[in-house]
Amino acid sequence: MSAEFNPNLKKYPVEHTLKGSRKAVTYSMHTLYVFGYAEICEWSPLEPTEVPGEGAIR
């Protein structure tokens, strides 16, 4: 990327969804926290999906 590129993150919000088994979603959520990407409290509660045993958070 160009050193001059400075995106305005408030102007271009992004929404991430994690979807999978409870274990995979929880692991991914904690991994993103360790990398400093997102606080645990910023994720929604785990919601069931149409697939048995699967959940999703935003």
mmCIF file of the N, C-alpha and C atoms, coordinates in Angstrom:
data_MODEL
# 
_entry.id   MODEL 
# 
loop_
_atom_site.group_PDB 
_atom_site.id 
_atom_site.type_symbol 
_atom_site.label_atom_id 
_atom_site.label_alt_id 
_atom_site.label_comp_id 
_atom_site.label_asym_id 
_atom_site.label_entity_id 
_atom_site.label_seq_id 
_atom_site.pdbx_PDB_ins_code 
_atom_site.Cartn_x 
_atom_site.Cartn_y 
_atom_site.Cartn_z 
_atom_site.occupancy 
_atom_site.B_iso_or_equiv 
_atom_site.pdbx_formal_charge 
_atom_site.auth_seq_id 
_atom_site.auth_comp_id 
_atom_site.auth_asym_id 
_atom_site.auth_atom_id 
_atom_site.pdbx_PDB_model_num 
ATOM 1   N N  . MET A 1 1  ? 0.827   -1.186  0.000  1.00 0.00 ? 1  MET A N  1 
ATOM 2   C CA . MET A 1 1  ? 0.000   0.000   0.000  1.00 0.00 ? 1  MET A CA 1 
ATOM 3   C C  . MET A 1 1  ? 0.865   1.241   0.000  1.00 0.00 ? 1  MET A C  1 
ATOM 4   N N  . SER A 1 2  ? 0.338   2.257   -0.552 1.00 0.00 ? 2  SER A N  1 
ATOM 5   C CA . SER A 1 2  ? 1.039   3.529   -0.583 1.00 0.00 ? 2  SER A CA 1 
ATOM 6   C C  . SER A 1 2  ? 1.115   4.114   0.816  1.00 0.00 ? 2  SER A C  1 
ATOM 7   N N  . ALA A 1 3  ? 2.237   4.739   1.123  1.00 0.00 ? 3  ALA A N  1 
ATOM 8   C CA . ALA A 1 3  ? 2.393   5.390   2.425  1.00 0.00 ? 3  ALA A CA 1 
ATOM 9   C C  . ALA A 1 3  ? 1.428   6.560   2.561  1.00 0.00 ? 3  ALA A C  1 
ATOM 10  N N  . GLU A 1 4  ? 0.926   7.069   1.446  1.00 0.00 ? 4  GLU A N  1 
ATOM 11  C CA . GLU A 1 4  ? 0.000   8.193   1.477  1.00 0.00 ? 4  GLU A CA 1 
ATOM 12  C C  . GLU A 1 4  ? -1.440  7.754   1.727  1.00 0.00 ? 4  GLU A C  1 
ATOM 13  N N  . PHE A 1 5  ? -1.728  6.468   1.591  1.00 0.00 ? 5  PHE A N  1 
ATOM 14  C CA . PHE A 1 5  ? -3.092  5.974   1.780  1.00 0.00 ? 5  PHE A CA 1 
ATOM 15  C C  . PHE A 1 5  ? -3.434  5.981   3.256  1.00 0.00 ? 5  PHE A C  1 
ATOM 16  N N  . ASN A 1 6  ? -4.453  6.718   3.625  1.00 0.00 ? 6  ASN A N  1 
ATOM 17  C CA . ASN A 1 6  ? -4.893  6.810   5.008  1.00 0.00 ? 6  ASN A CA 1 
ATOM 18  C C  . ASN A 1 6  ? -6.415  6.703   5.017  1.00 0.00 ? 6  ASN A C  1 
ATOM 19  N N  . PRO A 1 7  ? -6.963  5.487   5.103  1.00 0.00 ? 7  PRO A N  1 
ATOM 20  C CA . PRO A 1 7  ? -8.409  5.336   5.021  1.00 0.00 ? 7  PRO A CA 1 
ATOM 21  C C  . PRO A 1 7  ? -9.117  5.936   6.226  1.00 0.00 ? 7  PRO A C  1 
ATOM 22  N N  . ASN A 1 8  ? -10.277 6.480   5.985  1.00 0.00 ? 8  ASN A N  1 
ATOM 23  C CA . ASN A 1 8  ? -11.120 6.986   7.058  1.00 0.00 ? 8  ASN A CA 1 
ATOM 24  C C  . ASN A 1 8  ? -12.036 5.837   7.465  1.00 0.00 ? 8  ASN A C  1 
ATOM 25  N N  . LEU A 1 9  ? -11.693 5.151   8.542  1.00 0.00 ? 9  LEU A N  1 
ATOM 26  C CA . LEU A 1 9  ? -12.432 3.960   8.936  1.00 0.00 ? 9  LEU A CA 1 
ATOM 27  C C  . LEU A 1 9  ? -13.853 4.279   9.363  1.00 0.00 ? 9  LEU A C  1 
ATOM 28  N N  . LYS A 1 10 ? -14.107 5.488   9.847  1.00 0.00 ? 10 LYS A N  1 
ATOM 29  C CA . LYS A 1 10 ? -15.468 5.851   10.220 1.00 0.00 ? 10 LYS A CA 1 
ATOM 30  C C  . LYS A 1 10 ? -16.332 6.040   8.977  1.00 0.00 ? 10 LYS A C  1 
ATOM 31  N N  . LYS A 1 11 ? -15.728 6.387   7.879  1.00 0.00 ? 11 LYS A N  1 
ATOM 32  C CA . LYS A 1 11 ? -16.462 6.592   6.638  1.00 0.00 ? 11 LYS A CA 1 
ATOM 33  C C  . LYS A 1 11 ? -16.775 5.263   5.957  1.00 0.00 ? 11 LYS A C  1 
ATOM 34  N N  . TYR A 1 12 ? -15.939 4.272   6.145  1.00 0.00 ? 12 TYR A N  1 
ATOM 35  C CA . TYR A 1 12 ? -16.101 2.973   5.503  1.00 0.00 ? 12 TYR A CA 1 
ATOM 36  C C  . TYR A 1 12 ? -16.160 1.865   6.554  1.00 0.00 ? 12 TYR A C  1 
ATOM 37  N N  . PRO A 1 13 ? -17.255 1.782   7.320  1.00 0.00 ? 13 PRO A N  1 
ATOM 38  C CA . PRO A 1 13 ? -17.324 0.731   8.338  1.00 0.00 ? 13 PRO A CA 1 
ATOM 39  C C  . PRO A 1 13 ? -17.401 -0.650  7.700  1.00 0.00 ? 13 PRO A C  1 
ATOM 40  N N  . VAL A 1 14 ? -16.884 -1.627  8.405  1.00 0.00 ? 14 VAL A N  1 
ATOM 41  C CA . VAL A 1 14 ? -16.886 -3.011  7.943  1.00 0.00 ? 14 VAL A CA 1 
ATOM 42  C C  . VAL A 1 14 ? -17.518 -3.860  9.031  1.00 0.00 ? 14 VAL A C  1 
ATOM 43  N N  . GLU A 1 15 ? -18.346 -4.798  8.636  1.00 0.00 ? 15 GLU A N  1 
ATOM 44  C CA . GLU A 1 15 ? -18.941 -5.718  9.593  1.00 0.00 ? 15 GLU A CA 1 
ATOM 45  C C  . GLU A 1 15 ? -18.406 -7.116  9.314  1.00 0.00 ? 15 GLU A C  1 
ATOM 46  N N  . HIS A 1 16 ? -17.924 -7.772  10.352 1.00 0.00 ? 16 HIS A N  1 
ATOM 47  C CA . HIS A 1 16 ? -17.409 -9.134  10.220 1.00 0.00 ? 16 HIS A CA 1 
ATOM 48  C C  . HIS A 1 16 ? -18.378 -10.091 10.898 1.00 0.00 ? 16 HIS A C  1 
ATOM 49  N N  . THR A 1 17 ? -18.568 -11.232 10.303 1.00 0.00 ? 17 THR A N  1 
ATOM 50  C CA . THR A 1 17 ? -19.396 -12.283 10.878 1.00 0.00 ? 17 THR A CA 1 
ATOM 51  C C  . THR A 1 17 ? -18.549 -13.541 10.995 1.00 0.00 ? 17 THR A C  1 
ATOM 52  N N  . LEU A 1 18 ? -18.576 -14.152 12.172 1.00 0.00 ? 18 LEU A N  1 
ATOM 53  C CA . LEU A 1 18 ? -17.912 -15.440 12.380 1.00 0.00 ? 18 LEU A CA 1 
ATOM 54  C C  . LEU A 1 18 ? -19.005 -16.494 12.436 1.00 0.00 ? 18 LEU A C  1 
ATOM 55  N N  . LYS A 1 19 ? -18.857 -17.548 11.669 1.00 0.00 ? 19 LYS A N  1 
ATOM 56  C CA . LYS A 1 19 ? -19.882 -18.578 11.585 1.00 0.00 ? 19 LYS A CA 1 
ATOM 57  C C  . LYS A 1 19 ? -19.216 -19.940 11.585 1.00 0.00 ? 19 LYS A C  1 
ATOM 58  N N  . GLY A 1 20 ? -19.679 -20.821 12.452 1.00 0.00 ? 20 GLY A N  1 
ATOM 59  C CA . GLY A 1 20 ? -19.123 -22.162 12.531 1.00 0.00 ? 20 GLY A CA 1 
ATOM 60  C C  . GLY A 1 20 ? -19.512 -22.813 13.840 1.00 0.00 ? 20 GLY A C  1 
ATOM 61  N N  . SER A 1 21 ? -18.795 -23.844 14.226 1.00 0.00 ? 21 SER A N  1 
ATOM 62  C CA . SER A 1 21 ? -19.081 -24.491 15.505 1.00 0.00 ? 21 SER A CA 1 
ATOM 63  C C  . SER A 1 21 ? -18.788 -23.505 16.633 1.00 0.00 ? 21 SER A C  1 
ATOM 64  N N  . ARG A 1 22 ? -19.422 -23.729 17.773 1.00 0.00 ? 22 ARG A N  1 
ATOM 65  C CA . ARG A 1 22 ? -19.201 -22.844 18.928 1.00 0.00 ? 22 ARG A CA 1 
ATOM 66  C C  . ARG A 1 22 ? -17.712 -22.757 19.251 1.00 0.00 ? 22 ARG A C  1 
ATOM 67  N N  . LYS A 1 23 ? -17.026 -23.890 19.200 1.00 0.00 ? 23 LYS A N  1 
ATOM 68  C CA . LYS A 1 23 ? -15.595 -23.927 19.510 1.00 0.00 ? 23 LYS A CA 1 
ATOM 69  C C  . LYS A 1 23 ? -14.792 -23.093 18.510 1.00 0.00 ? 23 LYS A C  1 
ATOM 70  N N  . ALA A 1 24 ? -15.082 -23.234 17.214 1.00 0.00 ? 24 ALA A N  1 
ATOM 71  C CA . ALA A 1 24 ? -14.348 -22.495 16.182 1.00 0.00 ? 24 ALA A CA 1 
ATOM 72  C C  . ALA A 1 24 ? -14.611 -20.995 16.271 1.00 0.00 ? 24 ALA A C  1 
ATOM 73  N N  . VAL A 1 25 ? -15.856 -20.621 16.514 1.00 0.00 ? 25 VAL A N  1 
ATOM 74  C CA . VAL A 1 25 ? -16.201 -19.199 16.623 1.00 0.00 ? 25 VAL A CA 1 
ATOM 75  C C  . VAL A 1 25 ? -15.519 -18.586 17.841 1.00 0.00 ? 25 VAL A C  1 
ATOM 76  N N  . THR A 1 26 ? -15.573 -19.272 18.970 1.00 0.00 ? 26 THR A N  1 
ATOM 77  C CA . THR A 1 26 ? -14.939 -18.767 20.188 1.00 0.00 ? 26 THR A CA 1 
ATOM 78  C C  . THR A 1 26 ? -13.430 -18.649 20.010 1.00 0.00 ? 26 THR A C  1 
ATOM 79  N N  . TYR A 1 27 ? -12.809 -19.639 19.393 1.00 0.00 ? 27 TYR A N  1 
ATOM 80  C CA . TYR A 1 27 ? -11.366 -19.601 19.138 1.00 0.00 ? 27 TYR A CA 1 
ATOM 81  C C  . TYR A 1 27 ? -11.011 -18.412 18.240 1.00 0.00 ? 27 TYR A C  1 
ATOM 82  N N  . SER A 1 28 ? -11.768 -18.223 17.178 1.00 0.00 ? 28 SER A N  1 
ATOM 83  C CA . SER A 1 28 ? -11.501 -17.114 16.253 1.00 0.00 ? 28 SER A CA 1 
ATOM 84  C C  . SER A 1 28 ? -11.678 -15.768 16.940 1.00 0.00 ? 28 SER A C  1 
ATOM 85  N N  . MET A 1 29 ? -12.709 -15.650 17.748 1.00 0.00 ? 29 MET A N  1 
ATOM 86  C CA . MET A 1 29 ? -12.970 -14.414 18.478 1.00 0.00 ? 29 MET A CA 1 
ATOM 87  C C  . MET A 1 29 ? -11.795 -14.093 19.410 1.00 0.00 ? 29 MET A C  1 
ATOM 88  N N  . HIS A 1 30 ? -11.301 -15.082 20.129 1.00 0.00 ? 30 HIS A N  1 
ATOM 89  C CA . HIS A 1 30 ? -10.173 -14.864 21.039 1.00 0.00 ? 30 HIS A CA 1 
ATOM 90  C C  . HIS A 1 30 ? -8.876  -14.586 20.275 1.00 0.00 ? 30 HIS A C  1 
ATOM 91  N N  . THR A 1 31 ? -8.693  -15.221 19.132 1.00 0.00 ? 31 THR A N  1 
ATOM 92  C CA . THR A 1 31 ? -7.509  -14.956 18.307 1.00 0.00 ? 31 THR A CA 1 
ATOM 93  C C  . THR A 1 31 ? -7.504  -13.504 17.833 1.00 0.00 ? 31 THR A C  1 
ATOM 94  N N  . LEU A 1 32 ? -8.644  -13.009 17.380 1.00 0.00 ? 32 LEU A N  1 
ATOM 95  C CA . LEU A 1 32 ? -8.733  -11.610 16.944 1.00 0.00 ? 32 LEU A CA 1 
ATOM 96  C C  . LEU A 1 32 ? -8.467  -10.655 18.109 1.00 0.00 ? 32 LEU A C  1 
ATOM 97  N N  . TYR A 1 33 ? -8.884  -11.042 19.312 1.00 0.00 ? 33 TYR A N  1 
ATOM 98  C CA . TYR A 1 33 ? -8.610  -10.227 20.498 1.00 0.00 ? 33 TYR A CA 1 
ATOM 99  C C  . TYR A 1 33 ? -7.106  -10.177 20.784 1.00 0.00 ? 33 TYR A C  1 
ATOM 100 N N  . VAL A 1 34 ? -6.439  -11.320 20.716 1.00 0.00 ? 34 VAL A N  1 
ATOM 101 C CA . VAL A 1 34 ? -4.995  -11.388 20.973 1.00 0.00 ? 34 VAL A CA 1 
ATOM 102 C C  . VAL A 1 34 ? -4.222  -10.519 19.985 1.00 0.00 ? 34 VAL A C  1 
ATOM 103 N N  . PHE A 1 35 ? -4.683  -10.466 18.736 1.00 0.00 ? 35 PHE A N  1 
ATOM 104 C CA . PHE A 1 35 ? -4.034  -9.629  17.719 1.00 0.00 ? 35 PHE A CA 1 
ATOM 105 C C  . PHE A 1 35 ? -4.365  -8.148  17.881 1.00 0.00 ? 35 PHE A C  1 
ATOM 106 N N  . GLY A 1 36 ? -5.231  -7.823  18.846 1.00 0.00 ? 36 GLY A N  1 
ATOM 107 C CA . GLY A 1 36 ? -5.595  -6.422  19.067 1.00 0.00 ? 36 GLY A CA 1 
ATOM 108 C C  . GLY A 1 36 ? -6.620  -5.902  18.077 1.00 0.00 ? 36 GLY A C  1 
ATOM 109 N N  . TYR A 1 37 ? -7.327  -6.813  17.408 1.00 0.00 ? 37 TYR A N  1 
ATOM 110 C CA . TYR A 1 37 ? -8.276  -6.413  16.373 1.00 0.00 ? 37 TYR A CA 1 
ATOM 111 C C  . TYR A 1 37 ? -9.643  -6.042  16.939 1.00 0.00 ? 37 TYR A C  1 
ATOM 112 N N  . ALA A 1 38 ? -10.144 -6.817  17.893 1.00 0.00 ? 38 ALA A N  1 
ATOM 113 C CA . ALA A 1 38 ? -11.484 -6.567  18.427 1.00 0.00 ? 38 ALA A CA 1 
ATOM 114 C C  . ALA A 1 38 ? -11.559 -7.025  19.873 1.00 0.00 ? 38 ALA A C  1 
ATOM 115 N N  . GLU A 1 39 ? -12.239 -6.238  20.685 1.00 0.00 ? 39 GLU A N  1 
ATOM 116 C CA . GLU A 1 39 ? -12.475 -6.611  22.078 1.00 0.00 ? 39 GLU A CA 1 
ATOM 117 C C  . GLU A 1 39 ? -13.551 -7.698  22.128 1.00 0.00 ? 39 GLU A C  1 
ATOM 118 N N  . ILE A 1 40 ? -13.481 -8.546  23.120 1.00 0.00 ? 40 ILE A N  1 
ATOM 119 C CA . ILE A 1 40 ? -14.463 -9.621  23.271 1.00 0.00 ? 40 ILE A CA 1 
ATOM 120 C C  . ILE A 1 40 ? -15.871 -9.036  23.401 1.00 0.00 ? 40 ILE A C  1 
ATOM 121 N N  . CYS A 1 41 ? -16.002 -7.954  24.148 1.00 0.00 ? 41 CYS A N  1 
ATOM 122 C CA . CYS A 1 41 ? -17.322 -7.356  24.392 1.00 0.00 ? 41 CYS A CA 1 
ATOM 123 C C  . CYS A 1 41 ? -17.936 -6.719  23.143 1.00 0.00 ? 41 CYS A C  1 
ATOM 124 N N  . GLU A 1 42 ? -17.166 -6.558  22.080 1.00 0.00 ? 42 GLU A N  1 
ATOM 125 C CA . GLU A 1 42 ? -17.690 -5.949  20.854 1.00 0.00 ? 42 GLU A CA 1 
ATOM 126 C C  . GLU A 1 42 ? -18.474 -6.936  19.983 1.00 0.00 ? 42 GLU A C  1 
ATOM 127 N N  . TRP A 1 43 ? -18.352 -8.211  20.254 1.00 0.00 ? 43 TRP A N  1 
ATOM 128 C CA . TRP A 1 43 ? -19.064 -9.222  19.475 1.00 0.00 ? 43 TRP A CA 1 
ATOM 129 C C  . TRP A 1 43 ? -20.469 -9.420  20.030 1.00 0.00 ? 43 TRP A C  1 
ATOM 130 N N  . SER A 1 44 ? -21.399 -9.765  19.158 1.00 0.00 ? 44 SER A N  1 
ATOM 131 C CA . SER A 1 44 ? -22.756 -10.081 19.594 1.00 0.00 ? 44 SER A CA 1 
ATOM 132 C C  . SER A 1 44 ? -22.749 -11.461 20.259 1.00 0.00 ? 44 SER A C  1 
ATOM 133 N N  . PRO A 1 45 ? -23.825 -11.782 20.984 1.00 0.00 ? 45 PRO A N  1 
ATOM 134 C CA . PRO A 1 45 ? -23.920 -13.142 21.524 1.00 0.00 ? 45 PRO A CA 1 
ATOM 135 C C  . PRO A 1 45 ? -23.998 -14.164 20.386 1.00 0.00 ? 45 PRO A C  1 
ATOM 136 N N  . LEU A 1 46 ? -23.545 -15.372 20.653 1.00 0.00 ? 46 LEU A N  1 
ATOM 137 C CA . LEU A 1 46 ? -23.600 -16.443 19.657 1.00 0.00 ? 46 LEU A CA 1 
ATOM 138 C C  . LEU A 1 46 ? -25.060 -16.768 19.356 1.00 0.00 ? 46 LEU A C  1 
ATOM 139 N N  . GLU A 1 47 ? -25.416 -16.749 18.084 1.00 0.00 ? 47 GLU A N  1 
ATOM 140 C CA . GLU A 1 47 ? -26.786 -17.031 17.657 1.00 0.00 ? 47 GLU A CA 1 
ATOM 141 C C  . GLU A 1 47 ? -26.803 -18.324 16.853 1.00 0.00 ? 47 GLU A C  1 
ATOM 142 N N  . PRO A 1 48 ? -27.853 -19.136 17.013 1.00 0.00 ? 48 PRO A N  1 
ATOM 143 C CA . PRO A 1 48 ? -27.933 -20.366 16.222 1.00 0.00 ? 48 PRO A CA 1 
ATOM 144 C C  . PRO A 1 48 ? -28.161 -20.045 14.745 1.00 0.00 ? 48 PRO A C  1 
ATOM 145 N N  . THR A 1 49 ? -27.713 -20.926 13.875 1.00 0.00 ? 49 THR A N  1 
ATOM 146 C CA . THR A 1 49 ? -27.953 -20.791 12.435 1.00 0.00 ? 49 THR A CA 1 
ATOM 147 C C  . THR A 1 49 ? -28.873 -21.928 11.996 1.00 0.00 ? 49 THR A C  1 
ATOM 148 N N  . GLU A 1 50 ? -29.108 -22.009 10.705 1.00 0.00 ? 50 GLU A N  1 
ATOM 149 C CA . GLU A 1 50 ? -29.967 -23.075 10.176 1.00 0.00 ? 50 GLU A CA 1 
ATOM 150 C C  . GLU A 1 50 ? -29.288 -24.442 10.224 1.00 0.00 ? 50 GLU A C  1 
ATOM 151 N N  . VAL A 1 51 ? -27.987 -24.467 10.466 1.00 0.00 ? 51 VAL A N  1 
ATOM 152 C CA . VAL A 1 51 ? -27.233 -25.723 10.531 1.00 0.00 ? 51 VAL A CA 1 
ATOM 153 C C  . VAL A 1 51 ? -27.121 -26.161 11.994 1.00 0.00 ? 51 VAL A C  1 
ATOM 154 N N  . PRO A 1 52 ? -27.588 -27.365 12.342 1.00 0.00 ? 52 PRO A N  1 
ATOM 155 C CA . PRO A 1 52 ? -27.478 -27.839 13.725 1.00 0.00 ? 52 PRO A CA 1 
ATOM 156 C C  . PRO A 1 52 ? -26.025 -27.834 14.213 1.00 0.00 ? 52 PRO A C  1 
ATOM 157 N N  . GLY A 1 53 ? -25.810 -27.339 15.426 1.00 0.00 ? 53 GLY A N  1 
ATOM 158 C CA . GLY A 1 53 ? -24.476 -27.306 16.016 1.00 0.00 ? 53 GLY A CA 1 
ATOM 159 C C  . GLY A 1 53 ? -23.630 -26.138 15.563 1.00 0.00 ? 53 GLY A C  1 
ATOM 160 N N  . GLU A 1 54 ? -24.194 -25.248 14.758 1.00 0.00 ? 54 GLU A N  1 
ATOM 161 C CA . GLU A 1 54 ? -23.445 -24.103 14.243 1.00 0.00 ? 54 GLU A CA 1 
ATOM 162 C C  . GLU A 1 54 ? -24.008 -22.822 14.842 1.00 0.00 ? 54 GLU A C  1 
ATOM 163 N N  . GLY A 1 55 ? -23.137 -21.835 15.018 1.00 0.00 ? 55 GLY A N  1 
ATOM 164 C CA . GLY A 1 55 ? -23.557 -20.540 15.524 1.00 0.00 ? 55 GLY A CA 1 
ATOM 165 C C  . GLY A 1 55 ? -22.854 -19.430 14.775 1.00 0.00 ? 55 GLY A C  1 
ATOM 166 N N  . ALA A 1 56 ? -23.342 -18.206 14.972 1.00 0.00 ? 56 ALA A N  1 
ATOM 167 C CA . ALA A 1 56 ? -22.746 -17.048 14.306 1.00 0.00 ? 56 ALA A CA 1 
ATOM 168 C C  . ALA A 1 56 ? -22.751 -15.859 15.253 1.00 0.00 ? 56 ALA A C  1 
ATOM 169 N N  . ILE A 1 57 ? -21.731 -15.006 15.121 1.00 0.00 ? 57 ILE A N  1 
ATOM 170 C CA . ILE A 1 57 ? -21.659 -13.752 15.867 1.00 0.00 ? 57 ILE A CA 1 
ATOM 171 C C  . ILE A 1 57 ? -21.248 -12.657 14.903 1.00 0.00 ? 57 ILE A C  1 
ATOM 172 N N  . ARG A 1 58 ? -21.547 -11.422 15.278 1.00 0.00 ? 58 ARG A N  1 
ATOM 173 C CA . ARG A 1 58 ? -21.156 -10.255 14.481 1.00 0.00 ? 58 ARG A CA 1 
ATOM 174 C C  . ARG A 1 58 ? -20.387 -9.307  15.346 1.00 0.00 ? 58 ARG A C  1 
# 
